Amino acid sequence: MPGSPYLKEPPPGLITWPKLLLLVTPALLTFSAVALWQNLLKEWLALLTIVLLLTFLLRR
């Protein structure tokens, strides 16, 4: 389709959602499992919330 924003191949270095999920999911699951195992789940969730809020506010 002429003028379509979709490319046949993504540009090199572009992080798409599938790539991002493959990078982030194992780390989050590992940290969450360790926090659950060490009874630190509330602290882990609080830290994760603060980091995500700061990221949101700084990127606006």
Residue pairs with C-beta under 8 A, 6 or more apart in sequence:
10 16
15 23
31 44
32 41
32 44
34 40
35 41
35 43
35 44
35 45
